[in-house]
């Protein structure tokens, strides 16, 4: 490859100045003429039939424009159910409510305070039904969340579930490889453990917000969304309209993390705007985010056979707590489920992964798409085995790692996955084989490592348009959403590399489905790879067309005439465009009945972590002294942004590991505020945090690059639990690793358990 | 937020007259850092707020003839933090400020407000109880002096009448007494405390003559622990005694379960932090 000048350079973010000077555009700040504000009335019970919904008092309040229920919605959307995997979620509760916080009505007013006051006057009466909250109980529970399953049909492998009754299992994924039973019986040792994770949530500092705006030709939706193309297609489907009547515009996002995907408020504001023929805005409060989407709580039973220090078989049973609506949970169950055995070379594998409905806030994608839950279990389990076998945890892993060319559990051969390099760099930065100070008195020290991997969601499509104007300036049209991850800058660098211009001179047009072409969504670390490839192809197409223009004008090959002069020569003035287009979809083979496929993913993401900690044995407080994060991102397109993505992901997972937990009482979140649900502050972040991308290259990626947004999350949780056992000899199997949980485990180990 | 009346009287007398002994929707507002949160959450919907920010004469820090220090109720916490007089009189207050909420809150929140709000998670109540402080309160019935120790009637409740205002805080001369405040958070480094422990110890270097031990946050109201104090009185200072006092405190404290921890775990925190606070108060290097 020729020397790269734009790729590999830490170009300052294109939008940096606009953001720090407060000029960047967000839906949250948007106001339209005549706009009404909507306030959602939410269910106060976890499961029940709506007996009565009295909106009279709310409607009578001065300043209230209208109170809307599902009966009104039906006038504009006859079949008001949406969702990416199942059409299970109603625009407003229809007959039943399925979780505390489910929207049952909306009050519209010019003044948002009036809407809020009126919302409290809506009276709902319910006939309560038995509810189920735990994902394992949901497997056999008599409480059934949905009377009938309604697969969306978007995913062909879910069609067999259509019309299924009396089950909470939205999807079950099974993988079988080799002979697990035989390997277990021939093993030197068999280990079995069960691990759990808790409900947490995305909490972007810009909560969910959407505006519906009726127009002469259809409907415009201004929304803080990670998936504008999906929103357009799904709203068009709900309305029975052609796609081009729905325009979806997305400016910058104040964070997304997987929350702002698919349909959140968009279907609701669309219906409201069409009902009242005025723009309608709904901005959720920080508290309402707790009733919108969470990360899946999970239970993972894992069992491994060891022979001669090698893992010869692994059996995985994973239950995902999907909450009341499936959202993208079924994808997580399958696409992440198949990586449940971890980045290890194991001949005999069985996986059973279940997506369950429960009467809690729906769960969806959250930075890692299920993988952090899996790594938490398999890397805790791996460490426990190494400890029991008196093997060094790094050596034990090294001996069992998957290497390129070897089949993963799906049978797909590993390629461009720097698993061993990541582990080596973690160990090196930890000085793993050096002496380690163990602390004294009531403060004990320990260290731990972990490594995880993830497949990309496949197959998905990205389309890009590169427009070269008559003066040679370049504009990119694509529907990738820059929600803080730096995609605008990275895409500009890829174009700049192809067209040999400075990245700073590329303009990126933000998603507007009237203007920017289709993209599956900004999720799962897919954009740099998929959109990056599409953008590269579009830039190459433009470059080829410029070369063709030069030939057409009779210029000799390689004459290097400035682009502006080409246009001038062709059109006799500053006029015209060259439009380059690029479209990318990786090859993919769906898994067979045993979960086997030669092409499960276009690329692998790898993340490792190492920590040094101190534990206060009198209180259980864990202080993280050092956190090392090493990932494989292929070739970093923008090293500085890569570093901040690694650290941002790690800090987010640190919060999920040590601090964050949604507390429930009969399905009601009891800590739905930032005062009681604590995300990490600067004081919770280790002072020594090191972030590294190993030297690697993704052969099929744009300029050797691939995604980075999630890899820093993978290994943080088990690395810390492993360090806790190293420090004080107790093993925690449920997140979060709170001081009280550590202290209780210490007392348990002393044979003097603390009373409840 | 629904509309309400905001009064900004210039004198204490006017302020008291604007309050209503029988109407819970009429409340005084000082810095407003706590009250505004309650209003935003819809927990408190005011009919009238009586702002004290223009009331004259509530912002002095003045030494009194008997060696005590009088602090006006409307003094912002950040002003106490920076006051050399306060530091000389009770350095524990200066140290406590550094971890009390954040500078934005300290710039606005007042000493009087932090007592009148009666949130058991606040840091100043246990510290002031340990220092033996009193408040002066004014109402149409006149002025009275109340020990901070007896100010709190329950969770977010004081013994003050609805039309009674704290006008100043009086901190007696501390003499040889040395004090420390430690707080323990369980969900994040920066959080409401799961436990606050304030101690003030009088000793001749070897024997403890007198001690005050106060816990907050883990209990319904800031509470003096008599058993722990008795365990200390007349005994030989040192780690063994601090541990004994911690045991006595743990046996005595009526801790409550909430999102920050179970009652049993908080009892353990009391055990550990009382001992640590005592050690910190008597640390020989003069750090306290």
Interface residues (C-beta under 8 A of the other chain):
Chain A: X113 X117 X618 X619 X659 X663 X670 X671 X673 X675 X676 X678 X679 X680 X681 X683 X684 X738 X739 X740 X743 X744 X754 X755 X756
Chain B: X1 X2 X37 X41 X184 X186 X187 X188 X189 X190 X191 X192 X259 X261 X262 X264 X265 X268 X269 X272
